[in-house]
Amino acid sequence: MFKTRITLIAFVLILTSLSSCGRFQKLLKSNDYEEKYAMAIEFYDLEKYNKTVQLLDQVTPIYRGTDKAENIDFLYAMCHYNQKDYILASYYFKRYYQSYPKSAKAEEALYMSAYANYLDSPRSSLDQETTVDAIQEMKLFISRFPNSEKTILAKDLIAEMESRLELKSFDMAKLYFKMNDFKAAIASFQAFIKQYQSSIYHEEAMFLIIKANYEYAINSISIKQEERFSETSEAYVDFISQFPESKYLKEAEKINAVALTYIKKSTVEEEEI
C-alpha cells in the first residue's frame, strides 16, 4: 500500500512537470508579451533563471525604449549572475550602468559588474587578466560612488586582488630561477621590488637576486664572470643595507665571499698579464 502511494505521487509529479513544460513551451510560442514579461518575473522569483532568460530574450526587443526595458535589462544581468556566468553578468551589469547612469540601480549595477569579475578571477597561479579588470572596475565604482556603503568592501577586495597579483609576480620570478633562466629571474625580481616596495616578499626577492646573479656568473663564460660576480657582490651590499639582520644573511655572506674571492683572483691574473 505504501509503495503504491509513493508510485502514485511520483506519477503525479511527472505529469505536473510535463504539464508545466508544455505550458512554458506554449508561452514561448505565444505573442502575448505582457504574459511573457509577467511570467519572466515570476520565474525569476522562483529562481528558474534559465526560463527567465528565455522569456527575457523574447520581450527585450518588444519593450526596448519603454519603462519596462530598464527592469528587463537588470533582471537579465542578475540571471547570468545567479547562474554563475560571471563573465556575461559583468558585461550586462556594465551595459546596464552605461544605459541607465541615473537609475536607482546604477550604483548596484556598477558594483556588481566589478564583483562578478572578482568572482571570476582565478587563483594566483593562473592568468590574472580578469583580476586586473576587476580591480579597474572596483576603482571605477569607488570613483563614481565614493559615499557608497559598498566602498569599504570594494577597497578590501582591491587589496585582496592586488595581493594576488603581487604573489603572481613573485612566483613568476621564482619560476625563472627554478628553470635556471637566471637573467630573466634577475630582471623579474628587480621589476617586482620596484613595483611592490612594501611587499612581504621584498626581503626574499632581494636575497634571490644575489643567488641568481651568483648562478648566472658561475654558468657564464670566463670573460663574463668577473663582471657578473661583481654584480653579485653589489646585490649583496644592497641586500644587507636593507636587511642587516635577515634570516638569509649567513647564506648571502657565503655567496659574497665566493664572489669576492673570484673578483680578487681575476684582478691578480690581469695584473700579472
KAHU-V45779 format. One record per residue. N is the residue number from 1. RES is the residue in one small letter. SS is DSSP state (H for helix, E for strand, C for the rest). PSI is psi in radians with two decimals (none if undefined). Layout:
n: (N;N)
res: (RES;RES)
ss: (SS;SS)
psi: (PSI;PSI)
This chain:
n: (1;2;3;4;5;6;7;8;9;10;11;12;13;14;15;16;17;18;19;20;21;22;23;24;25;26;27;28;29;30;31;32;33;34;35;36;37;38;39;40;41;42;43;44;45;46;47;48;49;50;51;52;53;54;55;56;57;58;59;60;61;62;63;64;65;66;67;68;69;70;71;72;73;74;75;76;77;78;79;80;81;82;83;84;85;86;87;88;89;90;91;92;93;94;95;96;97;98;99;100;101;102;103;104;105;106;107;108;109;110;111;112;113;114;115;116;117;118;119;120;121;122;123;124;125;126;127;128;129;130;131;132;133;134;135;136;137;138;139;140;141;142;143;144;145;146;147;148;149;150;151;152;153;154;155;156;157;158;159;160;161;162;163;164;165;166;167;168;169;170;171;172;173;174;175;176;177;178;179;180;181;182;183;184;185;186;187;188;189;190;191;192;193;194;195;196;197;198;199;200;201;202;203;204;205;206;207;208;209;210;211;212;213;214;215;216;217;218;219;220;221;222;223;224;225;226;227;228;229;230;231;232;233;234;235;236;237;238;239;240;241;242;243;244;245;246;247;248;249;250;251;252;253;254;255;256;257;258;259;260;261;262;263;264;265;266;267;268;269;270;271;272;273)
res: (m;f;k;t;r;i;t;l;i;a;f;v;l;i;l;t;s;l;s;s;c;g;r;f;q;k;l;l;k;s;n;d;y;e;e;k;y;a;m;a;i;e;f;y;d;l;e;k;y;n;k;t;v;q;l;l;d;q;v;t;p;i;y;r;g;t;d;k;a;e;n;i;d;f;l;y;a;m;c;h;y;n;q;k;d;y;i;l;a;s;y;y;f;k;r;y;y;q;s;y;p;k;s;a;k;a;e;e;a;l;y;m;s;a;y;a;n;y;l;d;s;p;r;s;s;l;d;q;e;t;t;v;d;a;i;q;e;m;k;l;f;i;s;r;f;p;n;s;e;k;t;i;l;a;k;d;l;i;a;e;m;e;s;r;l;e;l;k;s;f;d;m;a;k;l;y;f;k;m;n;d;f;k;a;a;i;a;s;f;q;a;f;i;k;q;y;q;s;s;i;y;h;e;e;a;m;f;l;i;i;k;a;n;y;e;y;a;i;n;s;i;s;i;k;q;e;e;r;f;s;e;t;s;e;a;y;v;d;f;i;s;q;f;p;e;s;k;y;l;k;e;a;e;k;i;n;a;v;a;l;t;y;i;k;k;s;t;v;e;e;e;e;i)
ss: (C;H;H;H;H;H;H;H;H;H;H;H;H;H;H;H;H;H;H;H;H;H;H;H;H;H;H;H;H;C;C;C;H;H;H;H;H;H;H;H;H;H;H;H;H;C;C;C;H;H;H;H;H;H;H;H;H;H;H;H;H;H;H;C;C;C;H;H;H;H;H;H;H;H;H;H;H;H;H;H;H;H;C;C;C;H;H;H;H;H;H;H;H;H;H;H;H;H;H;C;C;C;C;C;C;H;H;H;H;H;H;H;H;H;H;H;H;H;H;H;C;C;C;C;C;C;C;C;H;H;H;H;H;H;H;H;H;H;H;H;H;H;H;H;C;C;C;C;C;C;H;H;H;H;H;H;H;H;H;H;H;H;H;H;H;H;H;H;H;H;H;H;H;H;H;H;H;H;C;C;C;H;H;H;H;H;H;H;H;H;H;H;H;H;H;C;C;C;C;C;C;H;H;H;H;H;H;H;H;H;H;H;H;H;H;H;H;H;C;C;C;H;H;H;H;H;H;H;H;H;H;H;H;H;H;H;H;H;H;H;H;H;C;C;C;C;C;C;H;H;H;H;H;H;H;H;H;H;H;H;H;H;H;H;H;H;H;H;H;H;H;H;C)
psi: (-0.77;-0.78;-0.62;-0.71;-0.74;-0.75;-0.71;-0.74;-0.76;-0.70;-0.73;-0.71;-0.69;-0.78;-0.71;-0.74;-0.77;-0.69;-0.73;-0.76;-0.68;-0.74;-0.68;-0.77;-0.67;-0.68;-0.68;-0.58;-0.15;2.77;0.18;1.54;-0.44;-0.75;-0.70;-0.74;-0.79;-0.73;-0.56;-0.75;-0.71;-0.79;-0.64;-0.77;-0.52;0.05;0.48;1.31;-0.57;-0.76;-0.66;-0.81;-0.72;-0.72;-0.70;-0.61;-0.62;-0.58;-0.32;-0.89;-0.42;-0.68;0.17;2.26;0.01;3.12;-0.46;-0.37;-0.72;-0.80;-0.68;-0.82;-0.66;-0.75;-0.66;-0.79;-0.74;-0.62;-0.81;-0.67;-0.80;-0.33;0.12;0.42;1.36;-0.50;-0.86;-0.65;-0.82;-0.76;-0.82;-0.55;-0.74;-0.72;-0.65;-0.83;-0.75;-0.56;-0.57;1.11;-0.35;0.12;2.69;-0.38;0.12;-0.77;-0.84;-0.72;-0.78;-0.69;-0.78;-0.55;-0.79;-0.73;-0.64;-0.72;-0.66;-0.79;-0.48;-0.27;2.40;3.10;2.88;-0.42;-0.22;3.03;2.38;0.40;-0.74;-0.62;-0.77;-0.75;-0.73;-0.69;-0.80;-0.72;-0.73;-0.70;-0.64;-0.74;-0.80;-0.69;-0.58;-0.55;1.14;-0.40;0.18;2.61;-0.37;-0.02;-0.76;-0.78;-0.72;-0.73;-0.68;-0.73;-0.66;-0.79;-0.73;-0.80;-0.64;-0.59;-0.64;-0.73;-0.65;-0.82;-0.69;-0.80;-0.75;-0.78;-0.60;-0.73;-0.71;-0.59;-0.71;-0.71;-0.82;-0.49;0.06;0.36;1.34;-0.58;-0.79;-0.63;-0.79;-0.86;-0.69;-0.72;-0.69;-0.73;-0.66;-0.83;-0.70;-0.68;-0.61;1.22;-0.44;0.29;2.58;-0.25;0.10;-0.85;-0.84;-0.67;-0.74;-0.66;-0.72;-0.42;-0.71;-0.87;-0.73;-0.71;-0.72;-0.86;-0.64;-0.71;-0.81;-0.68;0.16;2.85;2.74;-0.66;-0.25;-0.20;-0.74;-0.81;-0.74;-0.53;-0.60;-0.70;-0.56;-0.81;-0.66;-0.69;-0.63;-0.77;-0.76;-0.71;-0.89;-0.38;-0.52;-0.54;1.19;-0.34;0.53;2.62;-0.26;0.10;-0.82;-0.77;-0.66;-0.69;-0.68;-0.77;-0.76;-0.65;-0.74;-0.76;-0.79;-0.65;-0.76;-0.71;-0.76;-0.75;-0.75;-0.64;-0.73;-0.75;-0.68;-0.67;-0.64;-0.59;none)
